[in-house]
């Protein structure tokens, strides 16, 4: 083998993770990425082995050599897996030249309980949860519970695992230490249908002799205050409860099991109150040092009682856990005109603030959290509505206090501090640190260009995703809402899948969507659904049931999830079909329309685009995706059924909304965008619709009027239909309304309203004015795929067949670049224009190939790394069009250059 062409395997994964602790998958799936310095390399075959022994001295499953280029989602095919067992796997591959890699590094996954019947533990809860009367601004709620037990262990501990969950939120403590980095466990699911538990490797926390274990439990999403409805609590149940099993393995093969039961004891901790929306009250003077240790006097603690919580909804952790992923230090201390002391974090963030200070015992510090200052420079919390976002901390004294809230999160850039007025600013700024919290997804995408305003926009898109992907895709992270709005999720999912690895994140959420979908097929506005009094649904919101699983399939090739969600997808479309008097138009029911569009009538949120036009447009869009899913899943009868339905819906749309001359009857930007994006007009009617959309944008001074429904697709349809220059001018527009207007106003996240802060510094409204609302960040999808040109072929999935097609910016930008760590490896599309020379740098991962479209290139003058392309290794095919040179290339790195005018 040529050392320069050496083939190797990296990033072996099981269910998207290189190490997976705690899975209840009966048939896990494996994947890997290939590396080679030679161009055009593809996988010819693979050999995958699985063992329950780390040295692979005995194989549990041995595929032998499999002739296949598949390197993602290889399903396990060995003997039935056992619960609470670690398995190891590795792979080697061959390329088409006969080169064979070495065995990959060893990956592992570990099962948890493969059946809910295996639980030995009892759900327990404190016998009494007294409600503490707080100050008037705080709702009433029981203090956070402490629960504990002790146990003896023998010598020669080999391994130990805890399996734990709560009805509410919990964290775990062993022998005086907090276990793990997970926050807000067990996460938020449709608890009555699906309730996650976590697996912890606790081997290092234990020792022979006496040990102590403790759980801290809070109400959280389960029974705490949630939603904007006054006094609404206990969406899933009235009482918090916990469930835990500790399994300890000894060198002699024996096992010790510790479980939650009625021998445990309970008390109250120093957290006197905690709430997702309202914050936390912590009195450090009430800390019970050593409460999770063996040597602790718990004689004053109360007993516990059994809870009747069920076991059948229990499922192992699916999503990335929420963690602190970054720390931020304040950039300044401000003193407002009102005399407030305010910390500026320099970034609108989601998470919490950690206090580390030496203060006298009993000092009370109050932290108020806000996103913006008002135009006078004062602290502003009006847009929080009833959410408090407060922290009250009373110091312990006698050394450094070190505290951060345990069971809540805030959306904020600014922190108003009360109680430290006597301290110098230099002491204050050193005493506080921001801790950024979100689901700990792996970042996969990068984008930059020659305009720093657009780079700031990209940062805002990413920060908006981080702040709102806190276990579920929330609409906003600060006010009394923070719910999994379906419309926001579906418009942003493609952008989200570029920025981060979101496959497990959305898989978990979509399973909750299917669980909460109503019997008639309608989809609630929010998932998990706590607005149970509201039986309405809406076009573009409920369509998340179809759009999200199809997008997951496109981006990750996840056919299993598509199959899981297929009945839910069909149920949604069948629900629409059953609505109204005419089955091919959706002209009944409640709809949000083009939410927050600027062409709305006064005091209307829904926009001016006719509701039945929007609803019927999305009806067709979802039917198209269901038909496509039926093709992928081999459901031939459904293929015919939904193909016929799609034909009828499109025909009804044309009859209802398009004149015989091909004019769209609704003169709104969004109406034209949807017609083009969803393939509802063809031929002359399509050309006329695109031309009219372009005219509307140009005549409006290159400003948009679209809302949540039209905005994600606006630039895409302009670029696709010959008006890319207009799309670029829209992106670069910085006067209201535009994406860059908020940048001129100092935004560090995406706003809910185009004019959340007006040019005079006043605010849009207190009622609904989030400054961290990711929906309009869906422009990122166009930036990555069209401006930088990193995409996949229309019929492809998971970037196996890549399309690199940079759409240059006619002098408005000099450079754009996108990089994506795809399921097959790193893809890069980067272009630079300088002094009449255009340079396009491309990276194609091993085991893929790409179609490369170079606009304005002359084949006779086109060079790759200084060589004529006809002589370049790795180029499979070359063709020309009137506007471009089209290349088919194998894997490798390429640098194309050519003159342009």
PyMOL commands that set and color helices and strands:
alter all, ss='L'
color gray80, all
select helices_A, chain A and resi 3-5+116-118+203-205+220-223+284-286+382-384+425-430+452-468+486-499+503-516+544-556+559-577+611-633+636-657+669-677+683-699+711-720+724-732+741-744+774-787+859-861+869-871
alter helices_A, ss='H'
color red, helices_A
select strands_A, chain A and resi 8-14+19-23+29-35+43-51+61-62+66-67+74-75+86-95+107-111+124-126+131-132+141-142+145-153+157-167+169-174+177-178+195-201+209-218+241-250+255-259+265-268+271-275+279-283+302-306+314-316+322-329+332-335+341-358+364-370+372-373+379-380+390-394+400-403+410-418+432-439+445-449+790-792+801-804+815-822+825-834+837-855+863-864+867-868+875-880+884-899
alter strands_A, ss='S'
color yellow, strands_A
deselect
rebuild
show_as cartoon
